[in-house]
Amino acid sequence: MSAPKFTTLGCRLNAYETEAMKDLAAQAGLSNAVVVNTCAVTAEAVRKARQEIRKLRRDNPDAKVIVTGCAAQTEPETFAQMDEVDAVIGNTEKMTPDTWQGLAADFIGETEAVQVNDIMSVTETAQHLIDGFGTRSRAYVQVQNGCDHRCTFCIIPYGRGNSRSVPAGVIVDQIKRLVDKGFNEVVLTGVDLTSWGADLPAEPKLGDLVMRILKLVPDLPRLRISSIDSIEVDENLMQAIATEPRLMPHLHLSLQHGDDLILKRMKRRHLRDDAIAFAEEARKLRPDMTFGADIIAGFPTETEAHFENSLKLVEDCHLTWLHVFPYSPRQGTPAARMPQVDGRAIKDRAARLRAAGQLAVERHLAAQHGCRHSVLMEAPDMGRTEQFTEVQFDTPQPVGQIVPATITGDDGTRLVA
């Protein structure tokens, strides 16, 4: 009997949870199955999920097809109605041993074909399933799940539920084990990372967690935090940025737009000037800080003037790594009922944002020529600097190790050492 095959779509947290599901499926003895962990962030993501499911069915005609993840949670009927699909599993159910034991024991007979419950009632975060995952160099640790905010464009809270946090002690113990296994970098991940701690006793902040990890795991060479909401950043996190060299100088910001009116219509909690002020303060505290950012092009009611404010944000916040999302309506969100922007305008604006992002990358790369960096090797010929910039090496280096390097140039997308 063949081991189940897993396909992951979407975010790093999905990839983390796929690793957990592999363990659960193996423990349950599930075989001859294909599992698709879906994403629901855009309508395009759901379309790609359906496309991937049809392809996997063609490639694995005798296997059972199990669909899970955010799209399965928000649109279970969409996937249950597909002829290619044998079972639909919700985001809570996919993390429980009983689900996988039921699938392994009697795939459809006694097991409901659709197991998707109300995720808003979930209060527990999985804490014990895996000790992180990643390459030999970098491990990812889930510290938070869900989101309490209701941005008008976003379906994710309905796929992930309300915010809940993993206790700091559990996280520290997990990171200690990862360091003992030889990982030189740990990345903290979550759906709304800066909300970590709000549901825990004493309501600690993300900065408290970062300081605690760095203090209690002194052998951890590098700590990195993934996407954050800058308006929620606390004093201790700013203190860590200023004083802790083991906290990497790279932050990915959930900005979404650069115009105040559109930000209000998105139901974001920050304004344009808040984003600029945060970026200026972080760079003042840590001059080598680089920023990535999520920006949506073509949000409903966006005019050319609104869009220009997003475009200018690239320079005003000194952004380097852009994730550009052409807006697509998600059924069930308030933004889907707002006046929509013409599709050609959305495509054009997204292209202009990406072009601005490419120029920002080229400027960043050129500024590194002649600099010395500590590079964490992900492959014999490729690693990343503290700012998460890729570096190409001419001679093989030990994978998983941090090596000093002098930057000699770049190829337009990565540095050369």
C-alpha positions in Angstrom: 0.0 0.0 0.0 1.4 3.4 -1.0 1.9 6.2 1.5 -0.4 9.2 1.0 0.7 12.1 -1.2 0.3 15.7 0.1 0.0 18.9 -1.9 0.2 22.3 -0.2 -1.3 25.5 -1.6 -0.9 28.9 0.0 0.9 30.2 3.0 3.7 29.0 5.2 1.3 28.1 7.9 -0.4 25.7 5.5 3.0 24.1 4.8 3.5 23.8 8.6 0.2 22.0 9.0 0.9 19.7 6.1 3.9 18.4 7.9 1.7 17.8 11.0 -0.9 16.0 8.8 1.8 13.7 7.3 2.6 12.6 10.9 -1.0 12.1 11.8 -1.7 10.1 8.6 1.3 7.9 9.1 0.3 7.2 12.7 -3.2 6.3 11.5 -1.9 4.0 8.8 -3.6 5.9 6.0 -2.5 4.7 2.5 -3.4 5.1 -1.2 -4.7 8.7 -0.7 -4.0 12.2 -2.0 -4.4 15.1 0.4 -4.8 18.7 -0.9 -4.3 21.4 1.7 -6.0 24.4 0.0 -5.8 28.2 0.3 -8.7 30.6 0.2 -7.0 34.0 0.2 -8.3 34.9 -3.3 -10.9 33.6 -5.7 -7.9 32.7 -7.9 -6.5 30.5 -5.1 -9.8 28.5 -5.0 -9.8 28.2 -8.8 -6.2 26.8 -8.6 -7.2 24.4 -5.9 -10.0 22.9 -8.1 -7.5 22.7 -11.0 -4.9 21.0 -8.9 -7.5 18.5 -7.6 -8.6 17.5 -11.1 -4.9 17.1 -12.1 -4.2 14.9 -9.1 -7.3 12.7 -9.8 -6.0 12.2 -13.4 -2.5 11.3 -12.1 -3.8 9.1 -9.3 -7.0 7.4 -10.6 -7.2 4.7 -7.8 -6.3 6.9 -4.8 -8.8 8.6 -2.5 -8.8 12.4 -2.8 -9.0 14.3 0.5 -9.5 18.1 0.4 -8.7 20.2 3.4 -7.4 23.7 4.3 -9.0 27.2 4.2 -10.9 26.8 1.0 -12.4 23.5 2.3 -13.4 25.3 5.5 -15.0 28.3 3.8 -16.6 26.5 0.8 -17.0 22.8 1.7 -19.9 22.4 -0.7 -17.7 23.6 -3.6 -15.4 20.6 -3.2 -17.9 18.1 -2.0 -19.7 18.5 -5.3 -16.6 17.7 -7.3 -16.7 14.2 -8.7 -12.9 13.9 -8.1 -13.2 14.4 -4.3 -13.9 11.7 -1.8 -13.7 13.6 1.5 -13.7 17.3 2.7 -12.0 18.0 6.0 -12.1 21.3 7.9 -9.1 23.2 9.3 -9.8 22.0 12.9 -10.6 18.4 11.9 -7.4 18.1 9.9 -5.3 18.6 13.1 -7.0 15.8 15.1 -5.8 12.1 15.2 -9.4 10.8 15.3 -10.0 12.3 11.8 -7.1 10.4 10.3 -7.8 7.2 12.1 -11.4 7.3 10.8 -10.2 7.9 7.3 -7.7 5.1 7.5 -10.1 2.6 9.1 -13.1 3.0 6.9 -12.6 5.7 4.3 -16.1 6.5 3.4 -18.3 3.8 5.0 -18.6 5.0 8.6 -16.7 8.3 8.0 -18.7 11.3 6.9 -17.6 12.5 3.5 -17.7 16.1 4.7 -16.3 16.9 8.2 -16.3 20.7 8.6 -17.5 22.2 11.8 -17.9 25.8 13.1 -14.3 27.0 13.4 -15.4 30.1 15.3 -16.1 27.9 18.3 -12.5 26.7 18.4 -10.3 28.0 21.3 -7.4 25.6 21.3 -4.3 25.9 19.2 -2.4 22.8 18.2 0.8 22.8 20.3 2.2 19.4 20.1 2.1 18.0 16.6 5.6 18.8 15.2 8.8 20.5 16.2 8.8 22.9 13.2 9.7 22.1 9.7 11.8 23.5 6.9 15.1 23.0 5.2 18.2 21.8 7.1 18.9 25.5 7.8 15.6 27.1 8.8 12.7 25.9 10.9 9.2 27.4 11.1 7.3 27.4 14.4 3.6 28.1 14.6 2.9 30.4 17.6 -0.6 31.7 16.7 -3.6 30.9 14.5 -6.8 32.7 13.5 -7.7 36.3 13.3 -10.1 38.6 15.3 -10.1 41.4 12.7 -12.6 41.6 9.9 -10.9 43.4 6.9 -13.6 43.8 4.3 -11.7 41.9 1.6 -10.6 39.0 3.7 -12.2 35.5 4.0 -9.4 34.1 6.1 -11.0 34.5 9.6 -13.8 32.3 8.4 -11.2 29.7 7.4 -9.0 30.0 10.4 -11.3 31.1 13.2 -10.7 33.6 15.9 -7.2 34.3 17.2 -5.6 31.9 19.6 -2.0 31.7 20.9 0.4 29.0 21.8 1.8 29.6 25.3 5.3 31.0 25.5 6.7 28.1 27.5 5.6 25.6 24.8 7.2 27.7 22.1 10.5 28.1 24.0 10.7 24.3 24.6 10.0 23.7 21.0 12.7 26.1 19.8 15.2 24.5 22.3 14.6 21.2 20.6 15.1 22.7 17.2 18.4 24.2 18.2 19.5 20.9 19.6 18.7 19.3 16.2 21.1 21.8 14.5 18.7 24.4 13.2 20.5 27.8 13.0 17.4 29.9 12.3 13.8 29.8 13.5 10.9 31.7 12.0 7.8 32.5 14.1 4.6 32.1 12.0 0.9 32.7 12.4 -2.1 34.2 10.7 -2.1 37.4 12.7 1.3 37.3 14.5 1.1 40.6 16.3 -2.1 39.5 18.1 -0.1 36.7 19.8 -0.8 36.6 23.6 -4.1 38.5 23.7 -5.9 35.3 24.7 -3.3 34.2 27.3 -3.1 35.0 31.0 -1.6 38.5 31.6 -2.0 39.2 27.8 1.7 39.2 26.8 2.7 40.8 23.5 4.8 39.5 20.6 7.7 41.5 21.8 7.6 39.8 25.2 7.7 36.4 23.4 10.7 37.5 21.2 12.7 38.8 24.2 11.9 35.6 26.1 13.0 33.3 23.3 16.3 35.2 22.8 17.0 35.2 26.6 16.1 31.5 27.3 17.5 30.0 24.1 21.0 31.7 24.0 22.3 29.1 21.5 19.8 30.1 18.8 21.8 32.1 16.2 19.0 33.7 14.3 15.3 34.5 15.1 13.0 35.8 12.3 9.4 36.9 12.5 7.1 36.6 9.6 4.3 38.9 8.4 3.2 41.5 11.0 0.6 44.2 11.4 2.7 47.3 12.1 0.0 49.1 14.0 0.0 46.4 16.6 3.8 46.4 17.2 4.6 46.8 20.9 7.4 48.5 22.8 9.3 45.3 23.5 9.4 44.3 19.9 10.8 47.7 19.0 13.3 47.3 21.8 14.3 43.9 20.4 14.7 45.5 16.9 17.0 48.1 18.4 19.1 45.9 20.7 19.0 42.2 19.6 21.3 41.4 16.7 20.0 37.8 16.7 16.6 39.2 15.6 17.0 39.4 11.9 16.6 42.9 10.3 13.7 41.9 7.9 10.0 42.5 8.5 7.1 41.7 6.2 4.4 44.3 6.7 0.7 43.8 6.1 0.1 47.2 4.6 -2.5 46.4 1.9 -2.8 50.0 0.6 -1.3 53.5 0.7 -4.5 55.6 0.6 -6.4 56.5 3.8 -9.9 56.3 2.2 -9.2 52.9 0.8 -7.6 51.7 4.1 -10.8 52.8 5.8 -13.0 51.0 3.3 -10.8 47.9 3.8 -11.4 48.3 7.6 -7.7 48.4 8.3 -6.6 49.8 11.6 -3.8 52.0 10.4 -3.5 55.0 8.1 -0.8 55.9 5.6 1.2 58.0 8.0 1.2 55.2 10.6 2.9 52.9 8.1 5.5 55.5 7.2 6.1 56.4 10.8 6.7 52.8 11.8 9.1 52.2 8.9 11.1 55.3 9.8 11.3 54.3 13.4 12.3 50.8 12.7 15.0 51.9 10.3 16.3 54.5 12.8 16.6 51.7 15.4 18.1 49.3 13.0 19.6 51.0 9.9 20.1 47.7 8.0 16.3 46.9 8.3 14.6 45.8 5.1 10.8 45.6 4.6 8.6 43.4 2.5 4.9 44.3 2.2 1.5 43.0 1.0 -0.3 45.5 -1.3 -3.6 45.0 -3.1 -4.1 46.6 -6.5 -7.5 47.5 -7.7 -9.5 47.3 -4.5 -13.2 48.3 -5.1 -13.7 52.1 -5.6 -9.9 52.6 -6.1 -9.2 55.6 -8.4 -6.0 56.3 -10.1 -5.2 58.9 -7.4 -5.8 56.3 -4.7 -3.5 53.9 -6.5 -0.8 56.5 -6.9 -0.6 56.7 -3.0 0.1 52.9 -2.9 2.7 53.3 -5.6 4.4 56.1 -3.6 4.3 54.0 -0.5 7.1 51.9 -2.0 9.5 54.8 -1.6 7.9 56.5 1.4 8.3 53.3 3.5 11.5 52.1 1.8 9.9 48.8 0.8 12.0 46.2 -0.9 10.1 42.9 -1.3 6.6 43.4 -2.6 3.8 40.8 -2.6 1.3 42.4 -5.0 -2.2 41.0 -5.1 -4.6 42.0 -7.9 -7.9 42.3 -6.1 -10.5 39.6 -6.8 -13.8 39.5 -5.0 -14.3 36.8 -2.3 -18.0 35.8 -2.0 -19.2 36.5 1.5 -16.9 39.5 2.1 -18.2 43.1 2.3 -15.8 44.3 -0.4 -17.4 41.9 -2.9 -20.5 44.0 -2.7 -18.7 47.3 -3.3 -18.4 49.0 -6.8 -15.6 47.0 -8.6 -12.7 48.3 -10.5 -12.3 47.4 -14.2 -10.3 44.2 -14.6 -7.9 45.8 -17.1 -7.1 48.6 -14.7 -6.5 46.1 -11.9 -4.0 44.2 -14.1 -2.3 47.4 -15.2 -1.9 48.7 -11.6 -0.6 45.4 -10.4 2.0 45.4 -13.1 3.1 49.0 -12.2 3.4 48.0 -8.6 5.5 45.0 -9.5 7.7 47.1 -11.6 8.2 49.5 -8.7 9.0 46.5 -6.5 11.6 45.3 -9.0 13.3 48.7 -9.1 13.4 48.6 -5.3 15.0 45.2 -5.3 17.6 46.4 -7.8 18.5 49.4 -5.6 18.8 47.2 -2.6 21.1 44.7 -4.4 23.3 47.5 -5.7 23.7 48.9 -2.2 25.1 45.6 -0.9 28.1 45.5 -3.3 31.3 45.2 -1.2 29.4 44.5 2.0 30.1 41.7 4.4 27.2 39.5 5.3 26.5 36.4 7.4 24.7 34.0 5.0 22.6 31.1 6.1 23.1 28.4 3.4 20.0 26.8 2.1 21.7 24.9 -0.7 25.4 24.4 -1.6 25.4 27.4 -3.9 22.6 29.6 -2.3 22.0 31.2 1.0 20.3 34.3 2.5 21.6 37.3 4.3 20.2 38.7 7.5 17.8 40.8 5.4 16.6 37.6 3.6 18.3 38.5 0.4 19.4 35.5 -1.7 23.1 35.1 -2.3 24.6 33.0 -5.1 28.0 31.4 -4.4 30.6 30.3 -7.0 32.0 27.6 -4.7 30.0 25.1 -2.6 29.3 25.9 1.0 28.1 23.7 3.9 24.2 23.6 3.9 22.6 24.7 7.1 25.7 26.7 8.3 26.1 30.4 8.6 29.1 31.6 6.5 30.7 35.0 6.2 30.7 36.4 2.7 31.7 39.5 0.8 29.2 40.6 -1.8 30.9 41.0 -5.2 27.9 41.9 -7.3 24.3 40.9 -8.3 22.4 39.4 -11.2 19.3 41.6 -10.9 17.4 39.2 -8.6 20.1 38.0 -6.1 23.5 38.9 -4.8 26.7 37.2 -5.8 29.5 36.2 -3.4 
